[in-house]
Amino acid sequence: MSSRLKYLVVSSSTFLTLLLLVGWGLSKGASSQDDTFKHIGVFTDVVQHIKSDYVEEPDMKSVTLGALNGLLEAVDPFASYLNPEQYRDYLKNKDAKRADVGLILSKKSGWMGVVGVVPNSPAAKAGLSTFDMIESIKGISTRDMPLAYASMLLQGEPGSSVDLSVVRMRRPEPQTMKLSRAALSLPPVESKMLADQVGYINIDALSAGHVKEVAAAVQKLQKDGAQKLLVDVRGCAIGTPEDGIALANLFVNKGRIAYLQGQRVPRQNFDADPAKAVTTLPLAVLTNRGTASAAEILAAAVQDNKRGKVVGERTYGDAAQRKAITMDDGSAIILSVAKYYSPDGKSIADGVTPATAVAEQEAQIDYDDNGEPIITPEQQQTQQKKAVEDDPVVKKALEVLK
């Protein structure tokens, strides 16, 4: 790369980042503007030293990409920067119903972190879970990889495979695994009556159809004599905020469910419609670190309105309105432009902390050399026989409902 060309690349990348910083700073007060320009000066100095003092001539395209992704991740773990080619692919495939492995991802410390998995998907069958890290996809490091691009790499034709390198929470050494893509289907809502006339509803994923299933399940349980309800949204990371508002309205018949607000997005309140509520029974909502988005809105609305108890672990933190913002060169950033807030004004994107905290027991799973979980027939039989009432989170929820 010639000195002149290198200078132009550095200048343009610096200018793009400066525009982002200046635009943010100008929307704030004088003090914030001073801080912004101070940071811009530091950034410019760092880029100049990379250009002139690094041990060898750097790939400034990679430097720029890393800087942009680092800037976005610092404010939004679900943000992405896509170059023009990537953004064209994104627009082409974003509405296509392609086969997938079932991973829901966010950025974590520069890498891809697992938010949750689609139940019964290839990722779920491989034992992947919340906070596992995806080190590489198809041999490409996920370090500084755009989140939206990673999701595209995981999709493809049904039956085709994709190679992953994974760092699990329970095993720090990276594991390689091959997952076959499949057409994904969301599991139905499950419900049953527990002892002492307690109705139990398990929700693994949310959609408009699932909200209707929950309403029907609640009505049936009440008809069968339920006196209390447990709503289990542990591991439920699928569903839009709109689905979460509709779900919460089944249980909350008055007051605020949530509100949406951003710098350029006017506040929008979502209040309960009494006509849409289907029950007033005492209620507990069960959460864990894999509870995200729609299910978090339910938990926050129930807790802040004192409509019931939230029991379990702090939720993941993902309830926002995202938008693709295009650049003049055809690239784009996908950014959260507004967040959903609980009735008490807490950002749901920061997670919902249950009033009654209970840590889940980690399942003891062994893995073979290919990263596949090893489950003996005895373990499978034990898991099938294990009653819901034996779950420590369920036990605590039943306690607090007494």
C-alpha positions, 0 to 999 in steps of 0.5 A: 500500500502506497503512503498516499493511499495508506494516508487516505484509508486512515483519514477516511476511517478516522473521519467516519469514526469522528462523525459518529463521535461528533454527532453524539457529542453535539446532541449533548450539552457543552460539557459532553461536547468537550469530553467528546472532542477530547476523546477524538484527539486521543483516537486521532493520536492512536491511529497516527501512531499505528500508521507510523510506529507499528512494527510493520505496515498494518492492514488499515482496513482491519484496523478500521473494522476493529475500531468500528466494531469496538465502538459499536460493541461499547454501547450496544452488544447487539449492534453490527457494522456491515460493509457494502457487500455484507449489507447487500447479502443481509438485505437479500437474506433477512426475510428468507426462510433459510435453515439454521442451527438455532443460535441466538447471539450477541457480542461479548468482549469482542466475541460471539456470545450465546444468548440462547438456543431454539429448543430442539434445534441442532444447537440445543441438541449439541448442548450449547447454552447461554454464555457459551462463546463461539470462537469461529464460524466456518474457520473465520474468527468471530473476533470483530465479526459483525453480529448480523454477518455471523447470523448469516453464516449460520444459515443455509440449505437444509441438511448442509453443515457448518463448523464451529469452534466453541468455548463452553462455560463448563469447559474452557478449552475450545471445542470444534463441532459440526452442526447440520442446518435444519428448518426450525420450528418453535415448541408449543406452550406446555401446561399442567396442574401441579399439587395443591391446585397450582397451574404450571405453564412452560413457555420456551419461545414466544410469537403471536400464536404462542400468546394465544396458546398461553391464554387458552392454557390459563383459561383451561387451568382455571376451569380445572380448578387452579388457584395459583399460577407458575409461568416458566420463561427460563431459557425463553429468548425468542420473541419480539417486544410486542409479543412480550407486551401482549403476553404481559397483558394476559396477567396485568389488567391495569397500569403500565406494562412498559414504555419505549424511548430513545434519543430520536424516538419519542416515548411510547407508553404501553398500558394494560387493556383490562379486556385482554387480561384472562386471570387475576390468580396469584402469579409467579414468573420463573426466569434465568440468564437465558430469559431475554427480550419478550419474556423479560417484558413479562417479568418486568411488568409483573414485578413492577406492578406488584402483580406477582413474584419473579423468582430465579436468576437475573435475565439476559438483558435484551429489549430494544428497537433496532434499525439499519442505518445506511452510509453513503458508501453502501455500508450500514450499521444496525443499532438499537435506537430505542429501549424498552423500560419497565413501569418503574423506569428501569431499562429492560436491556440491562436485565431484570433482577428477580425479587427472589433470587435462586440460582439454577443447578448446572446439569452435569454433562460429559462431551466426546472428542467432537464436542457432542454431549454424552448422555447415558440411557440412565441419565436420559431416563432420570431426566424424563422422570424428574418432576417439575416439583423437584426443581429448586426454582419451582420449589422456591416459587411455590414457597413465595406463593403461599 
